[in-house]
């Protein structure tokens, strides 16, 4: 599972992360949590957690930078940032980046044909962060980022094969501390429009023997909120309790712009569309107890309960061709599913010296099915899903 400042960036549609949209200049540090982390972070945390901590203004005043770089394959990149913090507690940070490249041909020369081309690149992104510290223990912060790219896929018969992502991401966080109890409230929203042009072909020399042109257009959205409280029970004992809500949604279409005419054995313009829709709703609560037994020994125990529902699923075939007749039995409203999972975690750490410690842990992971698997039947490398 991947997080930015503790908020998820994995997409419910496929569980993936678009790492390209993260500007390295905005990263202060990266935290890694080993092993299943579902007891606190829930779905998608089966193999561990990567938490990217963004840069924050720590000093009063203004700062900024601008960089320009150039590399092989005519790769040109620019990055710029400006940030400020006032004595009254107001702070902001603005940053952006742009990169273009002619790219290179990823096919080995022995396997190239006349339709193999370089994988070119165009991308840019911007990030805005503004916040206000009411006092040393209370602050509120809003963050918005935008990313847009176009990546060539290395082939062109009639139209170049490309992949495009357009992402809007926003968060609002409130942090405070009262009577030693720390409270943290977050809301987030992520919207990605995914576009792809795919040419599937077979060729003999310069002659194309079979050809399909398909456009993919998918809107993937995720939004939610979480709240947690860090409560010091004793001087050596801290309890964390929290709750989370998350909603993920997909509305995507595969648009076949060519179709095969079996009578004339030729390809002509097509109007076939395969559409998949659905959403996942997650409700969760968790508790974690951290106990410092001695200066050397620390114990940690946690428990999380997740309830995940798949609903409003639909698979629609519009003007299906004979090549996709096998998908007709799956068309229509899709079956609803519900999962409830209880995931525990226990760990112990013993510190022998300043730079020497031992760590052992037991935990369970939980991962609900992705929207892509639940709403989009079809052929895959290992068979049919």
Secondary structure, 3 states (H helix, E strand, C coil): CEEECCEECCCCCCCCCCHHHCCHHHEEEEEEEECCCHHHHCCCCCCEEEEEEECCCCCCEEEEEEEEEEEHHHEEEEEEEEEEECCCCEEEEEEEEEEEECCCCCCCHHHCCCCECCCCEEEEEEEEEEEEECCCCCEEEEEEEEEEEEEEEEEECCCEEEEEEEEEEEEEEEEEEECCEEEEEEEEEEEEEEEEEEEEEEEECCEEEEEEEEEEEEEEEEEEEEEEEEEEEECCEEEEEEEEEEEEEEEEEEEEEEEEECCCCEEEEEEEEEEEEEEEEEEEEEEEEEEECCCCEEEEEEEEEEEEEEEEEEEEEECCCHHHHHHHHHCEECCCEEEEEEEEEEEEEEEEECCEEEEEEEECCCCCCCHHHHHCCCEECCEEC
